[in-house]
């Protein structure tokens, strides 16, 4: 046991050591923060980190990014090209769910509030998928021009890394933006295989997979890149025209898929408009609620089946 004469100096020593450690920690944190700000400022001036708008909900964004849901949202947002963080998207989705919940309760009945809220979550996810697919389609339309630029640059004696950087400067978005990411990855030491594979993962399509495979194999084996890219350019042009024709032929079927559930919601509004309070009385019983859920399930099933039948992979 320590007596009082030994306990006092020990307490003072531990206190002083704690204060020194706290001061050192604060100094290390301030120094690291200053180095980070200086690096961001330097990279922003060189164009490697674009100077964007002020980000909202930063604390929420950091928490969401640590979750599996946040990682999925971040990956989808990166593929869509939208200037939105996962935290901002989550807040906007909650606002949409709350608005649809209130509208569903006010326009139909209180039972339809949660259903409208779930519809808001589904709509938010489908919006990301739609934006991603839209960006993929635009990128596919630029693939013939991309293959042509790479073939010309390779024929002129440029390396594949230089040809990709040149294509990033000449092409518009989204191909220019995606190739800029590839060029940035190559600049910091990534291999061509890894950078192109990540590009194909962000924007999955058969055309891009064929292009990436051609570039990777030609880069490894040292084959005739120019001839392969020339042939690939013609093939991509033909596939582009075929996809446009198929999309035109299936436009009416796709509109039917969206018209079916809209007609169901319109029938509910019409029923409630003809006799005020009809939906409240219908959903006040368990049988009525079950019928409504079954009806919505059948509309959703019809939507999915029509979309599946109209999907043609080229």
Secondary structure, 3 states (H helix, E strand, C coil): CCCHHHHHHHHHHHHHHHHHHHHHHHHHHHHHHHHHHHHHHHHHHHCCCCCCCCCCCHHHHHHHHCCHHHHHHHHHHHHHCCCCCHHHHHHHHHHHHHHHHHHHHHHCCCHHHHHHHHHHHHHHHHHHHHHHHHHHHHHHHHHHHHHHHHHHHHHCCCCHHHHHHHHHHHCCCCHHHHHHHHHHHHHCCCCHHHHHHHHHHHCCCHHHHHHHHHHHHHHHHCCCHHHHHHHHHHHHHHHHHHHHHHHHHCHHHHHHHHHHHHHHHHHHHHHHHHCCCHHHHHCCCHHHHHHHHHHHHHHHHHHHHHHHHCCCCC
